[in-house]
C-alpha cells in the first residue's frame, strides 16, 4: 500500500471524539423531538429544528448530517425517537414525512454555512435561511401531495404558524451553538 492510499484511508475514519459528537447530537435531537405541541392541522410544533440547527452550528455539516441521518434511521426502524415517542416508516410517508426527510439536508446546509462563515460573513445567515426554507419546501410539498391540499393550505398549515417560533429557535440555537463551538474549540 502506498503512502497516498494510507493517508486517504486515515482521513475517511472517524475519531473517537467525532463518534461521540455524532452520538450526542443524535440523542439531543431525539430528546428535543419529544417537546411537541399538537397543532390544529396535524403538523406538530417540535424542537427538532432547534436541535438540528444546534448540531449544525456546533459540529458542522458532516457530523450534523450524520447525526440527523442516524436519528431518522432509528425512527424508521421503529425506535420511538420521533415526536410523541413514535417511530416507524409510516411517519416518513405521512403528511409530515417531508419535514423528517429534509432534516439531513437542512443540517448539511446550515453546517456548511458555519464552516464558511469566516471566509464569507453572510454565509451562516444565508445557510440558516436556506436550510430552513428547504425544510419548509420539502415539508409543504409532501403535505400537499398526501393530503391533496392546495399549496396555500400547505403553507397555512405547515409554515405560517411556525414562523415566530422558528425565528426564536434559530436565534437561540445560533447563540448557544456558537458559544458551545467556541468552548469546544471546534
C-alpha positions as CSV (number, residue, x, y, z in Angstrom):
1,X,0.0,0.0,0.0
2,X,1.4,3.4,-0.9
3,X,1.5,6.5,1.3
4,X,-1.3,8.2,-0.6
5,X,-3.7,5.3,-0.1
6,X,-2.8,5.1,3.6
7,X,-3.5,8.9,4.1
8,X,-6.7,8.6,2.2
9,X,-7.9,5.7,4.4
10,X,-6.9,7.5,7.5
11,X,-8.8,10.6,6.5
12,X,-12.0,8.6,6.0
13,X,-12.1,7.2,9.5
14,X,-13.9,8.9,12.4
15,X,-12.1,9.8,15.6
16,X,-13.5,8.8,18.9
17,X,-14.4,12.4,19.6
18,X,-16.3,12.7,16.3
19,X,-18.2,9.4,17.1
20,X,-19.1,10.9,20.5
21,X,-20.3,14.1,18.9
22,X,-22.5,12.2,16.5
23,X,-24.0,10.1,19.3
24,X,-24.5,13.1,21.5
25,X,-26.4,15.1,18.8
26,X,-28.4,12.1,17.7
27,X,-29.6,11.8,21.3
28,X,-30.2,15.6,21.6
29,X,-32.4,15.6,18.5
30,X,-34.3,12.6,19.9
31,X,-34.9,14.2,23.2
32,X,-35.8,17.6,21.7
33,X,-38.3,15.9,19.4
34,X,-40.3,15.0,22.5
35,X,-41.0,18.6,23.2
36,X,-44.0,18.7,20.9
37,X,-47.2,20.8,20.7
38,X,-50.0,19.4,18.6
39,X,-51.4,21.9,16.1
40,X,-54.9,22.0,14.6
41,X,-54.0,21.0,11.0
42,X,-51.8,18.0,12.1
43,X,-48.3,19.3,11.9
44,X,-46.9,19.5,15.5
45,X,-44.6,22.2,16.7
46,X,-41.4,20.5,17.9
47,X,-37.9,21.3,19.0
48,X,-36.3,19.1,16.3
49,X,-35.3,22.0,14.1
50,X,-33.7,23.7,17.1
51,X,-31.7,20.6,17.8
52,X,-30.7,20.2,14.2
53,X,-29.6,23.8,13.9
54,X,-27.7,23.4,17.2
55,X,-25.9,20.3,15.9
56,X,-25.0,22.0,12.6
57,X,-23.6,25.1,14.4
58,X,-21.6,23.1,16.9
59,X,-20.2,20.2,14.8
60,X,-20.6,21.4,11.2
61,X,-22.0,19.9,8.0
62,X,-20.6,16.4,8.0
63,X,-21.2,15.4,11.6
64,X,-24.6,17.1,12.0
65,X,-25.8,15.4,8.8
66,X,-24.6,12.0,10.1
67,X,-26.3,12.7,13.5
68,X,-29.6,13.6,11.8
69,X,-29.4,10.6,9.4
70,X,-28.8,8.2,12.3
71,X,-31.7,9.8,14.2
72,X,-34.0,9.3,11.2
73,X,-32.8,5.7,10.7
74,X,-33.5,4.9,14.3
75,X,-37.0,6.3,13.9
76,X,-37.6,4.5,10.6
77,X,-36.8,1.1,12.2
78,X,-39.3,1.8,14.9
79,X,-37.2,3.1,17.8
80,X,-39.6,5.7,19.4
81,X,-37.3,8.7,18.9
82,X,-39.6,10.8,16.7
83,X,-42.1,13.3,18.1
84,X,-44.5,11.9,20.6
85,X,-42.2,8.9,21.3
86,X,-43.2,7.4,17.9
87,X,-41.3,5.6,15.2
88,X,-41.7,3.5,12.1
89,X,-41.8,4.0,8.4
90,X,-45.3,5.3,8.5
91,X,-44.1,8.6,9.9
92,X,-41.9,9.1,6.8
93,X,-44.7,8.5,4.3
94,X,-47.3,10.5,6.2
95,X,-48.2,14.2,5.9
96,X,-45.3,15.4,8.0
97,X,-42.8,13.0,6.4
98,X,-41.3,15.7,4.2
99,X,-40.1,17.6,7.2
100,X,-38.3,14.5,8.5
101,X,-36.8,13.6,5.2
102,X,-35.4,17.1,4.8
103,X,-33.6,17.2,8.1
104,X,-30.2,15.8,6.9
105,X,-30.2,18.4,4.0
106,X,-31.1,21.1,6.5
107,X,-28.3,20.1,8.8
108,X,-25.8,20.0,5.9
109,X,-26.7,23.4,4.5
110,X,-26.6,25.1,7.9
111,X,-23.4,23.3,8.9
112,X,-21.8,24.3,5.6
113,X,-22.6,28.0,6.3
114,X,-21.0,27.7,9.7
115,X,-17.8,26.2,8.2
116,X,-17.6,29.1,5.7
117,X,-18.7,32.0,7.8
118,X,-15.1,33.3,8.4
119,X,-14.4,33.4,4.6
120,X,-17.8,35.0,3.8
121,X,-19.5,36.9,6.6
122,X,-23.0,36.3,5.4
123,X,-22.6,32.6,4.8
124,X,-24.1,31.5,8.1
125,X,-27.2,33.6,7.9
126,X,-27.8,32.7,4.3
127,X,-27.3,29.0,5.1
128,X,-29.6,29.2,8.1
129,X,-32.3,30.7,5.9
130,X,-31.7,28.3,3.0
131,X,-31.7,25.3,5.4
132,X,-35.0,26.4,7.0
133,X,-36.5,27.1,3.5
134,X,-35.5,23.6,2.3
135,X,-37.2,22.1,5.4
136,X,-40.4,24.1,4.7
137,X,-40.5,23.5,1.0
138,X,-40.0,19.7,1.2
139,X,-42.4,19.5,4.1
140,X,-45.1,21.5,2.3
141,X,-44.8,19.6,-0.9
142,X,-45.2,16.2,0.8
143,X,-48.0,17.6,3.0
144,X,-49.9,18.9,-0.1
145,X,-49.3,15.7,-2.1
146,X,-50.5,13.4,0.6
147,X,-53.4,15.4,1.9
148,X,-54.4,16.6,-1.6
149,X,-54.3,20.1,-0.3
150,X,-53.6,23.3,-2.2
151,X,-50.2,25.0,-1.8
152,X,-51.9,27.8,0.2
153,X,-53.4,25.3,2.6
154,X,-50.0,23.6,3.0
155,X,-48.3,27.0,3.7
156,X,-51.1,27.9,6.2
157,X,-50.8,24.5,8.0
158,X,-47.1,24.0,7.8
159,X,-45.3,27.4,7.6
160,X,-47.3,30.4,8.8
161,X,-48.0,29.2,12.4
162,X,-44.3,28.2,12.8
163,X,-42.5,31.4,11.6
164,X,-42.4,33.2,15.0
165,X,-41.1,30.1,16.9
166,X,-38.7,29.2,14.0
167,X,-37.1,32.6,14.4
168,X,-36.8,32.3,18.2
169,X,-35.4,28.7,17.8
170,X,-32.9,29.8,15.2
171,X,-31.6,32.7,17.3
172,X,-31.3,30.6,20.4
173,X,-29.6,27.7,18.6
174,X,-27.2,30.2,17.0
175,X,-26.2,31.9,20.2
176,X,-25.9,28.6,22.2
177,X,-24.3,26.7,19.3
178,X,-21.5,29.3,18.6
179,X,-20.8,29.5,22.3
180,X,-20.5,25.7,22.6
181,X,-18.4,25.6,19.5
182,X,-16.1,28.2,20.9
183,X,-15.7,26.4,24.2
184,X,-15.0,23.1,22.5
185,X,-12.5,24.9,20.2
186,X,-14.1,23.5,17.1
